[in-house]
Amino acid sequence: MNISAILQRLTGKRVSNGPAECRDEAGILSYTDGRLSAGDRARFETHFAKCDDCRELVAFAVRETGDAMDAEPVSELEVKQQTARVLSYIDLDESKQRSFNRGVAKPRDAARTGSRFSYPALASAALVVCAVAAGSVLWVTREERADVAGMAALRQAIKDERRNQALISGDLPYSPYLPVRGAKETDDLNYQRALNKAESADLKTAPPEARHALARVRLAMAGDNIRIALDILEQLEASGVQSAELFNDLGVARLQLGRYDAAVECFRKAHEKSPGNPLFLFNKALAEQKADRADEARQDWNKFIETTSDERLKAEARAQLGLIR
C-alpha cells in the first residue's frame, strides 16, 4: 500500500480494491486510541490479520503520532502472546462461519491448517498490535489522564504550524503562524487524534484540568472549534477557575471571534496574575493592536521584545510593531 493510498484511506476515501469491511479513519483512530469495546477490537484485529492495507494503515497511524518512539522495546514473548491472541480470534471467527455454513465445525488443528491466513501475516498483525500497545494505548497497559494524553498529542500536532495568531497556554512548542494553511492530511489526523484523547473530558463533571486541555485542543484546531472551546472555558470560569492560563485562553477564543476589547481584558487579567510569563504580554499587545489601541500595543510590543528570550517570537513582535508605525 503506497503513501497515496494510505492518505486516501485516512481522508475517508475508499480504496477501490480494498475489502468492503475495511475501517475508515475514525475506526483506525478509535482502535489506536483504545476506544473500542473488547468485541469490536477482536473483530478489527481478526480483519487486519488478513488485510495488508489495514495493517499498514494502523502502523502508519501509530508511526505518525510518534507515541511508540519513547516506548520500551516489545519483547519476543509479548509478540508471541499477541500472535496467539490474534490467532484465537481468527479460529473463533472461522469456527462460527463453518458452523453456520455446514452445521459442524472441524477440529481446531484442521481449521488452522486450512486457514486463509499465513503465519507471516499473523506475525505482522501481532507486531502491529504490539506497536499500538507500546504506544500507550489505554486498554493494553494503563489508564492515562485525558489532559496529559490530549496535551501530549496536541504538542505533536501543532509542532509545524499554528492556526491562531495568539498563543495558547500549556507549554506548547513554538510553531509559525500561517494564516493560509496547506492541505496536510497528516496534520489533520494528528489534531483529530489529540481531540480523541482529550474529549473523554467532554463532561461537566470532568476535572477542570481535563476540560481545559480539551478546550486547548479545540482552540488549536481553530475554525468552528473556537466556539466550542469558548463554551468550555466560560463554564470553567463560571465554576470558579481563575487561573492565568484560563484567562489567556478565553482571550485567544474571543480574539479569534473578533471580540477584541473582551480579549484585551482577558489578557490583562492573565498578565496581572502571571507578569513573568511573556506569552500573556504577547497576546495582550496583539489584541490591543487588533482593537486599534495603537499606543498601548506599541508599548506592550516593546516591553515584550525587551523581556522575551525567544528570538522567533521577537521577530513576530517586531513585524507587528512595524505595522503600527
Secondary structure, 3 states (H helix, E strand, C coil): CCHHHHHHHHCCCCCCCCCCCCCCHHHHHHHHCCCCCHHHHHHHHHHHCCCHHHHHHHHHHHHHHCHHHHCCCCCHHHHHHHHHHHHHHHHHHHHHHHHHHHCCCCCHHHHHHCCCCCHHHHHHHHHHHHHHHHCCCCCCCCCCCHHHHHHHHHHHHHCCCECCCCCCCCCCCCCCECCCCCCCHHHHHHHHHHHHHHHHHCCCCCCHHHHHHHHHHHHHHCCCHHHHHHHHHHHHHHCCCCCHHHHHHHHHHHHHCCCHHHHHHHHHHHHHHCCCCHHHHHHHHHHHHHCCCHHHHHHHHHHHHHHCCCHHHHHHHHHHHHHHC
